[in-house]
Amino acid sequence: MEATLKTLTDKLDETESLKSIIAERDSLITSLTEEKEIAEQEAVIEAEVGKRLAEKMAELNIETKSVPAERKSLSATTPTEKKTGTTKFDPQPSVSKGMAGLGSWLSERIENRGL
């Protein structure tokens, strides 16, 4: 009897804690939806103000100049390096006379083997 009473009180405590968690989630959801509605209303108001401002500026023949975009990062601008004429993937690298002689000797040896 005591065991069933204890399990019932444990279940009751668990359901109460779950109900409080659900109530917290519901309040969070309502606050977020209210914030979303407020943001949407502000966006509508800003769009209307922008529209009226553009109409008034067109009425007064005032031209707006677009501001060039600026870099927003804090990283320093790195200077670009000058490229040299050759790279390590150059198809025809410069070869010294000794290396050219070694290459021809090696190609003759391979040809003589018949590979």
NORBELMO-V101848 format. One line per field, one symbol per residue. ss: DSSP state (H for helix, E for strand, L for the rest). burial: b if it has 9 or more other ideal C-beta (glycine too) atoms within 8 Angstrom, else e. A space follows every 50 residues. Layout:
ss=???
burial=???
//
This chain:
ss=LHHHHHHHHHHHHHHHHHHHHHHHHHHHHHHHHHHHHHHHHHHHHHHHHH HHHHHHHHHLLLLLLLLLLLLLLLLLLLLLLLLLLLLLLLLLLLLLHHHH HHHHHHHHHHHHHLL
burial=eeeeeeeeeeeeeeeeeeeeeeeeeeeeeeeeeeeeeeeeeeeeeeeeee eeeeeebeeeeeeeeeeeeeeeeeeeeeeeeeeeeeeeeeeeeeeeeeeb eebeeeeeeeeeeee
//
